[in-house]
Amino acid sequence: MMQNLVIVDLGSNSVRMAIIEIQPDGKYREVYRTKRDSRLSQGMGTGKVKTLQPAAMNRTIEAMQSFRPHYESLNNVTVMGITTAAVRQASNQRDFVQRVSEEVGIDLRILSGDEEAYYDYLGVASRLQIEDCLIVDIGGASCELINVEKGEQTHLISLPFGAVNLSEQFHLNDWIAAEDLFTAQVYLSKRLRDVWWLKDAIHKPLVLLGGANRTLARISRKQQQYLHVEDIHGYQLKTDTIYQLFESLIKVNLATRKRISGLESGRADIIIGGVLPLVTLLQLLDSDRVIFSESGVREGIISEFIEKRHK
């Protein structure tokens, strides 16, 4: 009997929903997906105690409620709610999870950093045949790194910085001041050099996940005048091209960035904070290219769900 799996994914910047039809033989296809920007991690603060703000929680719950009509009438349906760094880091996570349960009817599973990184690996491994790489998932409030050797993950880590909190902490939203960019780069270099096993990833290609990375791919494909701009899975760029794209982003103010083709206007104020970890990694590891993946946490969860169902 065909099964419907609904995954509602609360990221730090947006809420996504995907509806997947799973056949009895384990084959599946995505039949619907949608996204709402909610900026859940906005205003959480940069100190040790981070708190989800009322407006951000309200926006996110409203977005989740808007998804319900798409799946409430489905037969044989399993609804999975997952959330990552913003809720993981929040001092008031319990209150928010309870509100979601009461107001939306979804019991949220808060993924640990290691779980998020592992599902990233599963998602990439299921769709991209790459033997040796470093998987990099830059979200709104965290960055997951997974080293892959001969197709197997050897090390993984989740670091507590991403597009939203870096942009807020280092004032990277509008005009970019040289001292702010330098301070952010020094911070990132130090945090990344503390990850001892990254030396194993020197010269490896980077497989990129996350909204900021996908945006880079779309901007590039717009510039190259590709017919299908959203078709980024497996798309590759040389490191020099990434540097050129980054330079074009930091040279202009927010109003001008909002007009860049391929860049969603709602992401223009956090794109610098989202791309900076990638640029820092490329310099640190001397990688010559990046490969974009559309598969990540959700696809990893689908793979695990199907595997458990067919045991």
Secondary structure, 3 states (H helix, E strand, C coil): CCEEEEEEEECCCEEEEEEEEECCCCCEEEEEEEEEECCCCCCCCCCCCECCCHHHHHHHHHHHHHHHHHHCCCCCEEEEEEECHHHHHECCHHHHHHHHHHHHCCCEEECCHHHHHHHHHHHHHHHCCCCCEEEEEECCCCEEEEEEECCEEEEEEEECCCHHHHHHHCCCCCCCCHHHHHHHHHHHHHHHHCCHHHHHHCCCCEEEECHHHHHHHHHHHHHCCCCCCCCCCCCEEEHHHHHHHHHHHHCCCHHHHCCCCCCCHHHCCCHHHHHHHHHHHHHHHCCCEEEECCCCHHHHHHHHHHHHHCC
